[in-house]
Amino acid sequence: MLIIGTLSGTSMNAKEFLLCEIKSEDKIKPLEYFKDNYSQDEKEILTDLTLNGGDTEKIALAHDIVGISFSRSLKKFLKEIVKQPEVIGFHGQTVFHKENGKKGIKALTLQIGEPSFLSLMAKKPVVYDFRKSDISAGGRGAPLSPLIHYILFRKYAKKICVVNLGGIANISIIEGDDFYKVRGFDIGPANALSNFITKQKLKKEFDPNGKYASKGKIIENSFHKILKIFDRSRKKTSLGFEIEQAKKICNEILKEEKAEDAIRTVIEVSVKLISDELNMIKPSLAIFCGGGVRNSLFMKRIKEDSKVPAVISDELGIKSEYIEPMLFAFLAYTRIRNKRINMKNITGAKIPYLPGKISLM
């Protein structure tokens, strides 16, 4: 089955699309990759919504803007590729995620992007709203990535940690072939805070290879203030709201400090959180993926402070950028085939469930 998986991460750097061929739960082959950017207006609307919230009109507008934006990008991708998808797995854009929801709900989450714009344009079924399915089944809605990490990487060592360096750094702990022993959780920020600062202060999308961070120094007081937000003793499996709290601290830092120092400070927060986690788990191999692997300073600092053997997924033949869209292609595959997934050991979902809903126009 040919399926496109698509998403935009919390950093909102790009809309990513990956065409996959999926023959079975263990046979997933990436075929074609494409990414496209939000317009400046779109990005400003979404950034404002995630930072400041909004009324129902603001949310409704953003929901349709994301759907239309993704449908336009998808149209470009479909024109570029020869093989056409049978199904599309659409994650949408996360604008809110907070664990410990009210009234017995484990988490509150909102991924916006009206899927009917995509299904109408492509004339294909679109599977969407994956995280709400998990929450409905009693889970926290995140992380979902341990599922694809297990499929792709379990064969490489007896005890593996897969660390995804997206906007948020999340970790999957894989020991052998038993999926029900897999654990996963969010650690803290990876690129979200450094990208936020470079956009706010330097008008750049990200800090290429740590160019600006390498010129900066740690602002000790701010370092500890941000680190406290992500204290693991609070035992949260998924993060989102905490990232927005930290961004507000970053705004305060930028009123008085140089951008280079602010970027170095948040990078070192991430390095400490990730390295401490790896040193505590002591895997036989750590595999890194996600956009953060392209930041040479970030990777250098993690490898310096963590004491475990480490590789980038590219070194194993799987490009870092492919992994997250591959996850949503796989979830769409399971939904279309009416196969339930069991995420009890990862998200706390109480029962197996069908991931996502289907839009067909």
C-alpha positions in Angstrom: 0.0 0.0 0.0 1.3 3.5 -0.9 0.7 6.1 1.8 1.9 9.6 2.4 2.6 10.6 6.0 2.7 14.4 6.7 3.1 16.7 9.6 4.6 20.0 10.8 6.5 19.8 14.1 6.3 22.1 17.1 9.0 24.4 15.7 6.8 25.0 12.6 10.0 25.0 10.4 8.4 23.0 7.6 5.5 20.9 6.4 7.0 17.5 5.7 5.6 14.8 3.4 6.9 11.2 2.9 5.6 8.7 0.4 6.0 5.2 1.8 5.3 1.7 0.5 4.0 -0.4 3.4 3.6 -4.2 2.7 3.2 -5.3 6.4 3.8 -4.0 9.9 7.6 -4.8 9.5 8.0 -3.8 5.9 8.0 0.0 5.5 10.0 1.5 2.6 10.4 5.3 2.2 10.2 6.3 -1.4 9.9 10.1 -1.9 10.4 13.0 0.5 9.2 16.6 0.2 9.0 19.6 2.4 7.4 23.0 2.1 7.3 26.1 4.3 4.4 28.0 5.8 4.1 31.6 4.6 5.3 34.3 6.9 1.6 35.3 7.6 0.6 31.7 8.4 3.6 31.2 10.7 2.8 34.5 12.6 -0.8 33.4 13.1 0.2 30.0 14.4 3.0 31.3 16.6 0.6 33.8 18.2 -2.0 31.1 18.8 0.4 28.7 20.5 1.9 31.5 22.7 -1.1 33.5 23.6 -4.1 31.3 22.9 -7.2 32.7 21.2 -11.0 32.9 20.9 -13.1 30.5 18.9 -12.9 32.7 15.7 -9.1 32.7 15.9 -8.9 29.0 16.4 -11.4 28.3 13.6 -9.4 30.5 11.2 -6.1 28.9 12.1 -7.7 25.4 11.6 -8.7 26.2 8.1 -5.5 28.0 7.3 -3.4 24.9 8.2 -5.7 22.6 6.2 -5.5 24.8 3.1 -1.8 25.3 3.5 -1.1 21.5 3.7 -3.5 20.8 0.8 -1.5 23.3 -1.4 1.8 21.7 -0.4 0.4 18.2 -1.0 -0.7 19.2 -4.5 2.9 20.3 -5.3 4.2 16.9 -4.0 1.7 14.9 -6.0 2.7 16.6 -9.2 6.4 15.7 -8.5 5.9 12.0 -7.9 5.0 9.2 -10.3 3.6 6.7 -7.8 0.4 8.1 -6.2 -0.8 7.4 -2.7 -3.8 5.4 -1.8 -4.1 7.0 1.6 -2.8 10.1 3.5 -1.9 10.2 7.2 -2.2 13.8 8.4 -1.0 14.8 11.8 -1.8 18.5 11.5 -0.2 21.2 13.6 -0.1 20.9 17.4 -1.0 24.2 19.0 -1.7 22.9 22.5 -0.7 19.9 24.5 -0.9 19.6 28.3 -0.7 16.5 30.4 -3.0 16.1 33.5 -6.2 17.4 31.9 -9.4 18.0 33.9 -12.4 15.8 34.7 -10.5 12.6 34.5 -8.9 13.2 31.1 -5.2 12.4 31.1 -4.2 15.1 28.7 -5.6 18.0 26.6 -4.3 18.2 23.0 -5.2 20.1 19.9 -3.9 19.5 16.4 -5.4 21.8 13.9 -5.7 21.5 10.1 -9.0 20.7 8.4 -8.5 17.3 6.7 -11.3 17.7 4.2 -9.2 20.2 2.3 -6.6 17.5 1.7 -9.1 14.7 0.9 -11.1 16.9 -1.5 -7.9 18.0 -3.4 -6.3 14.6 -3.5 -9.5 12.6 -3.8 -8.1 10.1 -1.3 -9.0 9.1 2.2 -7.1 11.2 4.9 -6.6 9.7 8.3 -6.2 12.4 11.0 -6.5 13.2 14.7 -4.3 10.4 16.0 -3.6 11.8 19.4 -7.3 12.2 20.3 -7.8 8.5 19.6 -5.2 7.7 22.2 -6.7 10.1 24.7 -10.1 8.6 24.1 -8.7 5.2 24.9 -7.4 6.5 28.3 -3.9 7.6 27.1 -2.0 10.8 27.2 -1.8 11.2 23.4 2.0 11.2 23.4 4.6 10.1 22.6 3.5 8.0 19.6 7.0 7.8 18.1 8.2 4.7 20.1 5.9 2.7 17.8 7.9 3.5 14.7 11.2 3.5 16.6 10.5 -0.1 17.7 9.7 -1.2 14.1 12.8 0.5 12.6 15.5 0.0 15.2 15.0 -2.9 17.6 17.4 -5.1 15.6 20.4 -3.0 16.3 21.2 -3.8 19.9 19.8 -5.5 23.1 19.0 -2.2 24.8 18.5 0.8 22.6 17.5 4.4 23.3 16.1 6.3 20.3 16.2 10.0 20.9 14.2 12.2 18.5 15.4 15.7 18.4 12.5 17.6 17.0 10.9 20.7 18.6 10.7 18.4 21.7 13.3 15.7 22.6 11.6 12.4 23.2 13.1 9.1 24.0 12.1 5.5 23.3 13.7 2.7 25.3 13.7 -0.6 23.5 14.8 -3.9 25.0 14.6 -6.8 22.6 11.6 -7.9 20.4 8.8 -7.5 23.0 6.9 -4.3 22.1 5.0 -4.4 25.4 8.3 -3.7 27.2 8.9 -0.5 25.1 8.8 2.7 27.1 8.8 6.3 25.9 8.4 9.8 27.1 9.3 13.4 26.4 12.5 14.7 27.9 12.4 18.4 27.3 13.1 20.9 24.5 15.4 20.0 21.6 15.0 22.7 18.9 11.9 24.5 20.0 13.5 27.1 22.3 16.6 27.8 20.2 14.5 28.1 17.0 12.1 30.4 18.9 14.9 32.7 19.9 16.6 32.8 16.5 13.2 33.7 14.9 12.4 36.4 17.5 15.7 38.1 17.7 17.7 37.2 14.6 14.9 36.7 12.1 16.3 33.3 11.1 14.5 30.0 11.0 17.1 28.1 13.1 20.8 28.3 14.2 22.8 26.5 11.5 25.2 24.1 13.1 25.2 26.1 16.3 26.8 29.1 14.6 25.2 31.6 17.1 25.2 29.4 20.1 29.0 28.7 19.7 29.6 32.5 20.3 27.4 32.6 23.4 27.8 31.9 27.1 25.4 30.3 29.6 23.2 32.7 31.5 23.2 30.8 34.8 20.0 32.2 36.4 18.0 31.6 33.2 19.5 28.2 32.7 18.3 27.0 36.1 14.9 28.6 35.7 14.2 26.8 32.4 15.7 23.6 33.7 13.2 23.6 36.6 10.2 23.6 34.3 11.4 20.2 32.9 12.2 18.6 36.2 11.8 14.8 35.6 10.6 14.3 39.2 7.2 15.6 38.0 6.9 12.4 36.1 5.2 13.7 33.0 5.2 11.5 30.0 4.3 14.2 27.4 5.2 17.9 27.2 3.8 20.8 25.3 2.4 23.4 27.7 5.8 23.5 29.4 7.5 24.5 26.2 5.2 27.5 25.9 6.1 28.4 29.6 9.8 28.2 28.7 9.2 30.4 25.6 7.9 33.1 27.9 11.1 33.0 29.9 13.0 33.3 26.7 11.1 36.5 25.8 12.2 37.9 29.2 15.8 36.9 28.6 15.8 38.7 25.3 14.9 42.0 26.8 18.3 42.1 28.6 20.7 39.6 27.1 22.3 38.9 23.7 20.6 36.4 21.4 23.8 34.3 21.3 23.9 33.9 25.1 20.1 33.1 25.1 20.6 30.4 22.4 23.6 28.9 24.2 21.6 28.8 27.4 18.7 26.9 26.0 20.9 24.5 24.0 22.8 23.6 27.3 19.4 23.0 29.0 18.6 20.5 26.3 22.1 18.9 26.5 21.8 18.4 30.3 18.3 16.9 30.2 19.1 14.5 27.4 22.6 13.5 28.7 21.3 13.0 32.2 18.6 10.7 30.9 20.9 8.6 28.8 23.5 8.3 31.6 20.8 7.0 33.9 19.4 4.5 31.4 22.8 3.3 30.2 21.7 1.8 26.8 24.1 -0.3 24.8 23.4 2.1 21.9 21.7 5.5 21.5 20.3 6.4 18.1 19.6 10.0 17.3 17.1 11.3 14.7 15.1 14.4 13.9 16.2 17.9 12.8 18.5 18.5 15.7 21.0 16.0 14.4 21.9 18.6 11.7 23.2 21.0 14.5 26.8 19.9 14.9 27.3 21.9 18.1 24.2 20.3 19.7 25.3 16.8 18.8 28.9 17.4 19.9 27.7 18.6 23.3 25.3 15.7 23.8 28.1 13.2 23.0 30.5 15.0 25.3 28.2 14.8 28.3 26.5 11.4 27.7 28.7 8.4 28.2 27.0 6.0 25.8 27.8 4.7 22.3 25.8 6.9 19.9 25.0 7.1 16.2 22.7 9.2 13.9 20.0 7.2 12.2 21.4 8.2 8.8 24.4 6.0 9.7 22.0 3.1 9.8 20.5 3.9 6.4 17.4 5.7 7.6 17.4 9.5 7.1 16.5 11.4 10.2 13.9 13.5 8.4 11.9 10.4 7.3 11.1 9.0 10.7 8.2 11.2 11.9 6.3 11.3 8.7 6.8 7.6 8.4 5.1 7.2 11.8 1.9 8.9 10.5 2.0 6.9 7.3 2.1 3.7 9.4 -0.7 4.9 11.7 -2.8 5.6 8.6 -2.0 2.1 7.3 -3.2 0.5 10.6 -6.4 2.6 10.6 -7.3 1.8 7.0 -6.8 -1.9 7.6 -8.9 -1.7 10.8 -6.0 -2.9 13.0 -5.9 -1.7 16.6 -2.7 -0.6 18.4 -1.9 -1.1 22.0 0.0 1.8 23.6 -0.7 1.0 27.2 3.0 0.7 28.1 3.9 4.0 26.4 1.0 6.5 26.7 -1.1 4.7 29.3 -4.0 3.9 26.9 -6.3 1.5 28.7 -7.5 -0.4 25.7 -6.3 -1.1 22.1 -7.7 1.3 19.7 -8.0 2.3 16.0 -5.7 5.3 15.5 -7.3 8.3 13.9 -10.5 9.2 12.0 -11.1 9.1 8.3 -12.0 12.1 6.0 -13.2 11.2 2.5 -14.6 13.9 0.2 
